[in-house]
Amino acid sequence: MPRHIAIAAIAATCLLALTACDSGDDKAEDKPSPSATASELTQKQKDEISKAAGIPPKPTGAKRQQLLDALAAVAPDVVRYEDKAVDAARNQCSSINGHGGKLDWAASMRFTYKDVKTTEAQGAKINDALKKSGFCKV
């Protein structure tokens, strides 16, 4: 099954699970209606879905800089576009945490954007940096 279909299936399952749960003390606005779209989900619900998919929260401040420094140490060009690098790292964690196949290739694809080209060898170093830094732990 292609990765994007698997992630969509996981997200849909999580969404259904979230809409089916009723602890009795949640506010009505925290629960999406059965026809809720992604834009109608609360931030907490989006964070829970991301966590279930193995995607860490978006880093800020010192954590963001640590991530960018770790990436720059192994593949300096990938941090030319910092927001893209952070998003690519978060998405790569989904593959790492999901024990996906072809991790080095996936990293090379995720970290190739605009005028930045990333090789599989660099992808392997990126994966190693993401694991060693602890960034992918959710």
Backbone as CSV, one residue per row, in Angstrom:
resi,resn,N_x,N_y,N_z,CA_x,CA_y,CA_z,C_x,C_y,C_z
1,MET,0.852,-1.173,0.000,0.000,0.000,0.000,0.896,1.233,0.000
2,PRO,0.668,2.192,-0.895,1.482,3.413,-0.912,1.376,4.152,0.416
3,ARG,2.457,4.810,0.811,2.553,5.482,2.093,1.461,6.524,2.283
4,HIS,1.159,7.316,1.252,0.166,8.377,1.427,-1.227,7.804,1.652
5,ILE,-1.512,6.646,1.080,-2.811,6.010,1.302,-2.860,5.453,2.716
6,ALA,-1.746,4.866,3.168,-1.694,4.324,4.521,-1.878,5.428,5.555
7,ILE,-1.224,6.558,5.354,-1.353,7.676,6.305,-2.778,8.213,6.291
8,ALA,-3.369,8.324,5.102,-4.756,8.790,5.011,-5.687,7.827,5.739
9,ALA,-5.438,6.529,5.599,-6.263,5.532,6.272,-6.110,5.640,7.790
10,ILE,-4.884,5.834,8.256,-4.636,5.991,9.691,-5.340,7.243,10.203
11,ALA,-5.204,8.338,9.463,-5.846,9.592,9.876,-7.363,9.433,9.921
12,ALA,-7.918,8.770,8.924,-9.371,8.572,8.889,-9.815,7.702,10.063
13,THR,-9.046,6.664,10.364,-9.363,5.785,11.487,-9.307,6.560,12.799
14,CYS,-8.265,7.371,12.944,-8.144,8.193,14.156,-9.302,9.168,14.272
15,LEU,-9.676,9.761,13.153,-10.787,10.715,13.159,-12.064,10.017,13.581
16,LEU,-12.293,8.825,13.029,-13.487,8.077,13.418,-13.439,7.710,14.898
17,ALA,-12.268,7.312,15.367,-12.130,6.967,16.779,-12.396,8.184,17.660
18,LEU,-11.893,9.329,17.233,-12.107,10.553,18.014,-13.575,10.941,18.048
19,THR,-14.276,10.765,16.944,-15.688,11.153,16.908,-16.545,10.153,17.671
20,ALA,-16.058,8.913,17.807,-16.831,7.892,18.499,-16.635,7.952,20.008
21,CYS,-15.522,8.531,20.466,-15.230,8.591,21.902,-16.114,9.617,22.584
22,ASP,-16.617,9.265,23.772,-17.413,10.201,24.536,-17.089,10.000,26.003
23,SER,-16.259,10.888,26.535,-15.893,10.775,27.943,-16.906,11.473,28.833
24,GLY,-17.809,12.212,28.233,-18.850,12.871,28.999,-18.473,14.245,29.495
25,ASP,-17.164,14.557,29.579,-16.776,15.863,30.096,-16.177,16.747,29.012
26,ASP,-16.174,16.303,27.767,-15.664,17.129,26.683,-16.667,18.209,26.330
27,LYS,-16.154,19.318,25.907,-17.014,20.388,25.422,-17.529,20.000,24.055
28,ALA,-18.708,20.419,23.726,-19.317,20.065,22.434,-18.460,20.534,21.272
29,GLU,-17.792,21.694,21.413,-16.993,22.196,20.294,-15.703,21.421,20.095
30,ASP,-15.297,20.586,21.061,-14.101,19.771,20.915,-14.342,18.528,20.072
31,LYS,-15.605,18.182,19.866,-15.931,16.982,19.104,-16.392,17.372,17.709
32,PRO,-15.748,16.810,16.694,-16.205,17.114,15.346,-17.493,16.375,15.046
33,SER,-18.304,16.953,14.195,-19.501,16.257,13.751,-19.066,15.133,12.824
34,PRO,-19.919,14.148,12.586,-19.531,13.059,11.697,-19.091,13.535,10.318
35,SER,-19.552,14.689,9.890,-19.179,15.197,8.568,-18.069,16.249,8.658
36,ALA,-17.370,16.296,9.790,-16.331,17.302,9.985,-15.192,17.127,8.987
37,THR,-14.667,18.251,8.564,-13.497,18.225,7.692,-12.268,18.515,8.526
38,ALA,-11.087,18.345,7.925,-9.838,18.574,8.653,-9.771,19.994,9.203
39,SER,-10.316,20.964,8.490,-10.253,22.346,8.958,-11.155,22.580,10.166
40,GLU,-12.104,21.674,10.416,-13.004,21.831,11.546,-12.496,21.129,12.803
41,LEU,-11.400,20.390,12.685,-10.841,19.712,13.844,-10.154,20.718,14.752
42,THR,-10.168,20.439,16.048,-9.439,21.298,16.981,-7.952,21.002,16.844
43,GLN,-7.111,21.890,17.336,-5.667,21.668,17.275,-5.290,20.419,18.068
44,LYS,-5.960,20.200,19.185,-5.674,19.013,19.998,-5.961,17.747,19.192
45,GLN,-7.060,17.721,18.463,-7.401,16.558,17.648,-6.386,16.366,16.522
46,LYS,-5.966,17.455,15.898,-4.958,17.360,14.837,-3.646,16.822,15.401
47,ASP,-3.263,17.285,16.597,-2.035,16.810,17.238,-2.115,15.315,17.556
48,GLU,-3.283,14.864,18.010,-3.465,13.448,18.324,-3.371,12.588,17.063
49,ILE,-3.934,13.059,15.971,-3.870,12.329,14.706,-2.428,12.264,14.218
50,SER,-1.713,13.391,14.303,-0.307,13.403,13.894,0.511,12.451,14.744
51,LYS,0.292,12.464,16.046,1.035,11.582,16.949,0.770,10.123,16.598
52,ALA,-0.489,9.791,16.317,-0.835,8.416,15.949,-0.149,7.997,14.652
53,ALA,0.110,8.958,13.776,0.788,8.672,12.508,2.309,8.706,12.658
54,GLY,2.808,8.952,13.876,4.250,8.971,14.113,4.909,10.286,13.766
55,ILE,4.126,11.346,13.665,4.650,12.666,13.309,4.792,13.510,14.576
56,PRO,6.007,13.962,14.880,6.198,14.789,16.083,5.596,16.184,15.889
57,PRO,5.356,16.882,16.995,4.841,18.244,16.878,5.857,19.163,16.204
58,LYS,5.367,20.237,15.621,6.246,21.203,14.961,7.117,21.855,16.029
59,PRO,8.436,21.747,15.880,9.320,22.314,16.901,9.382,23.838,16.802
60,THR,9.602,24.454,17.941,9.763,25.907,17.986,11.000,26.233,18.811
61,GLY,11.435,27.460,18.701,12.541,27.947,19.514,13.800,27.117,19.407
62,ALA,14.339,26.739,20.565,15.604,26.000,20.621,15.492,24.625,19.975
63,LYS,14.333,23.960,20.120,14.159,22.634,19.516,14.197,22.721,17.998
64,ARG,13.607,23.768,17.461,13.630,23.967,16.009,15.074,24.176,15.541
65,GLN,15.811,25.006,16.270,17.199,25.275,15.891,18.055,24.016,16.007
66,GLN,17.822,23.220,17.033,18.565,21.962,17.180,18.307,21.038,15.995
67,LEU,17.056,20.960,15.564,16.718,20.131,14.405,17.425,20.654,13.161
68,LEU,17.340,21.945,12.920,17.984,22.537,11.745,19.498,22.336,11.783
69,ASP,20.090,22.469,12.963,21.540,22.254,13.100,21.909,20.804,12.803
70,ALA,21.097,19.854,13.292,21.365,18.434,13.049,21.268,18.120,11.555
71,LEU,20.290,18.699,10.889,20.136,18.478,9.451,21.277,19.131,8.674
72,ALA,21.624,20.354,9.055,22.700,21.078,8.357,24.038,20.363,8.495
73,ALA,24.240,19.681,9.600,25.510,18.975,9.820,25.703,17.826,8.837
74,VAL,24.608,17.227,8.370,24.727,16.067,7.475,24.372,16.383,6.024
75,ALA,23.569,17.423,5.812,23.155,17.805,4.447,22.847,19.301,4.448
76,PRO,23.882,20.137,4.370,23.729,21.584,4.544,22.677,22.245,3.655
77,ASP,22.516,21.777,2.428,21.568,22.427,1.519,20.114,22.284,1.943
78,VAL,19.771,21.216,2.664,18.359,20.982,2.971,17.765,22.052,3.881
79,VAL,18.595,22.775,4.615,18.062,23.805,5.513,17.999,25.178,4.852
80,ARG,18.279,25.232,3.566,18.168,26.505,2.842,16.742,27.061,2.967
81,TYR,15.789,26.169,2.962,14.382,26.541,3.153,13.946,25.897,4.462
82,GLU,14.105,26.635,5.546,13.942,26.076,6.880,12.575,25.451,7.120
83,ASP,11.500,26.129,6.724,10.164,25.583,6.958,9.966,24.271,6.205
84,LYS,10.465,24.198,4.983,10.368,22.956,4.206,11.164,21.851,4.871
85,ALA,12.337,22.183,5.401,13.173,21.184,6.080,12.473,20.645,7.324
86,VAL,11.850,21.526,8.095,11.139,21.100,9.304,9.968,20.195,8.920
87,ASP,9.191,20.599,7.919,8.063,19.777,7.480,8.529,18.430,6.953
88,ALA,9.605,18.431,6.179,10.141,17.176,5.644,10.611,16.266,6.777
89,ALA,11.248,16.846,7.785,11.726,16.057,8.925,10.553,15.435,9.677
90,ARG,9.517,16.208,9.909,8.340,15.687,10.610,7.715,14.540,9.823
91,ASN,7.590,14.720,8.517,7.005,13.670,7.683,7.904,12.442,7.605
92,GLN,9.219,12.646,7.577,10.142,11.511,7.544,10.027,10.704,8.829
93,CYS,9.744,11.364,9.934,9.555,10.650,11.197,8.398,9.653,11.097
94,SER,7.384,9.992,10.324,6.272,9.067,10.136,6.764,7.764,9.526
95,SER,7.648,7.852,8.545,8.211,6.646,7.926,9.138,5.913,8.888
96,ILE,9.968,6.661,9.597,10.893,6.049,10.550,10.111,5.336,11.650
97,ASN,9.150,6.027,12.239,8.375,5.456,13.336,7.466,4.319,12.874
98,GLY,7.083,4.357,11.607,6.242,3.300,11.054,7.038,2.155,10.469
99,HIS,8.363,2.209,10.649,9.263,1.167,10.146,9.057,0.957,8.649
100,GLY,8.940,2.076,7.933,8.739,2.028,6.494,9.948,1.484,5.759
101,GLY,9.719,1.077,4.551,10.798,0.590,3.703,11.416,1.739,2.922
102,LYS,12.582,1.507,2.404,13.294,2.480,1.580,13.398,3.849,2.265
103,LEU,13.776,3.837,3.531,13.849,5.076,4.304,14.820,6.084,3.706
104,ASP,15.964,5.616,3.223,16.955,6.542,2.672,16.417,7.205,1.406
105,TRP,15.761,6.417,0.572,15.155,6.954,-0.649,14.049,7.946,-0.282
106,ALA,13.208,7.569,0.693,12.113,8.456,1.105,12.659,9.788,1.607
107,ALA,13.727,9.743,2.387,14.335,10.985,2.882,14.872,11.812,1.720
108,SER,15.503,11.142,0.752,16.044,11.888,-0.390,14.925,12.582,-1.160
109,MET,13.766,11.968,-1.247,12.625,12.581,-1.936,12.029,13.724,-1.112
110,ARG,11.854,13.499,0.187,11.237,14.524,1.041,12.102,15.774,1.155
111,PHE,13.401,15.588,1.129,14.306,16.720,1.304,14.814,17.266,-0.030
112,THR,14.153,16.929,-1.115,14.440,17.514,-2.419,13.287,18.460,-2.745
113,TYR,13.613,19.739,-2.851,12.607,20.749,-3.146,13.294,21.955,-3.778
114,LYS,12.520,22.664,-4.560,13.027,23.829,-5.295,14.376,23.501,-5.926
115,ASP,15.429,24.195,-5.524,16.760,23.975,-6.097,17.649,23.113,-5.187
116,VAL,17.058,22.406,-4.251,17.793,21.521,-3.346,17.588,20.079,-3.811
117,LYS,18.681,19.418,-4.119,18.650,18.011,-4.535,19.341,17.190,-3.453
118,THR,18.661,16.167,-2.956,19.195,15.332,-1.897,19.355,13.908,-2.410
119,THR,20.528,13.338,-2.186,20.815,11.982,-2.640,20.370,10.961,-1.591
120,GLU,20.341,9.695,-1.988,20.009,8.639,-1.029,21.071,8.548,0.067
121,ALA,22.331,8.781,-0.299,23.397,8.757,0.706,23.158,9.854,1.745
122,GLN,22.746,11.035,1.294,22.415,12.108,2.225,21.154,11.744,3.019
123,GLY,20.215,11.073,2.346,18.998,10.621,3.023,19.318,9.702,4.189
124,ALA,20.305,8.808,3.990,20.724,7.907,5.070,21.281,8.708,6.242
125,LYS,22.064,9.725,5.942,22.637,10.566,7.004,21.538,11.364,7.716
126,ILE,20.560,11.829,6.947,19.430,12.560,7.536,18.665,11.642,8.489
127,ASN,18.376,10.414,8.040,17.668,9.462,8.901,18.437,9.217,10.189
128,ASP,19.733,9.035,10.061,20.575,8.808,11.227,20.508,10.005,12.172
129,ALA,20.582,11.213,11.617,20.528,12.427,12.441,19.175,12.557,13.143
130,LEU,18.093,12.241,12.431,16.756,12.332,13.034,16.611,11.333,14.183
131,LYS,17.163,10.145,14.008,17.087,9.127,15.055,17.960,9.504,16.248
132,LYS,19.223,9.874,15.983,20.165,10.186,17.069,19.735,11.418,17.864
133,SER,19.109,12.377,17.185,18.699,13.601,17.875,17.493,13.382,18.775
134,GLY,16.776,12.287,18.554,15.563,12.038,19.337,14.364,12.794,18.812
135,PHE,14.527,13.491,17.698,13.434,14.317,17.176,12.195,13.491,16.848
136,CYS,12.386,12.284,16.336,11.245,11.486,15.871,10.469,10.779,16.986
137,LYS,10.903,10.922,18.214,10.177,10.286,19.306,8.888,11.051,19.562
138,VAL,7.764,10.318,19.514,6.460,10.950,19.768,5.774,10.292,20.938
